[in-house]
Amino acid sequence: NLTVILSAHYPGEEIGNSIVDVLWGATPPFGCLLYTIPKTLEDYRPPIFNLTTPPVSLDAWQTNFTEGLIIDNRHFDANDIEPQYEFGFGLTYAKFELEGEVDLKLSGTLAPNADKSKGSAPGGLKDLWTEFLTVDAQVKNSGEVDGHAVLQLYLTFPQDTTPAQTHVQVLRGFHKVFIKAGTTSTVRVSLMRRDVSFWDEKSDQWVIPEGDFTFKVGFSSRDKAALSDTASLLSRMEELS
């Protein structure tokens, strides 16, 4: 009859001290899952194999990655599978809730393609790493103890102007902030051009698509109390700026 799970993962040589500090309240927990924990092994695709047994053929360990982008939390979301613990899930001693609405602010001009005149950098054109959009949300600590809130921003691309596998929501940013009990803080997540672009194989470049994006902020990928807003970045620039 488990009521709490404390997963330390790879804490290093201070594992004993760190776990004691969390259990005794010297430090509040605020970690979030970097992956999805399923209810059954069959919920995963591709299935999980036992690699400790001798291989039965030369291709026994071969993986073809036919799932493409639909991995981990995207797989669960795309196939509407209820996980045991979703991506981004985590508990803390404080109690956080969102207030008001999501506030989107666009700065500067925006075109579908990155500006090549700004030159290149490791990872692509420099303009891909330009921050142009901020997402603000009001987070209240309605609990009785101080704590760290980890606000997560998930983005869903337009349905009709992007490849099928880009339609599933994806984490595009997060921000950890310390909030005292009974107070409210504005938490901001900034986005770069690269964050709202998809790789267009026809034009061989990153492109911001036309259509409505959905911006969702919450405390996990399946937070039922999450707030969301919809915006077409290319056609509603004046409204956002």
Secondary structure, 3 states (H helix, E strand, C coil): CCCCCCCCCCCHHHHHHHHHHHHCCCCCCCCCCCCCECCCHHHCCCCCCCCCCCCCCCCCCCCCCCCCCCCCHHHHHHCCCCCCECCCCCCCCCCEEEEEEEEEEECCCCCCECCHHHCEECCEEHHHHCEEEEEEEEEEECCCCCEEEEEEEEEECCCCCCCHHHCCCEEEEEEEEEECCCCEEEEEEEEEHHHHCEEECCCCEEECCCCCEEEEEECCCCCCCCEEEEECCCCCHHHHC
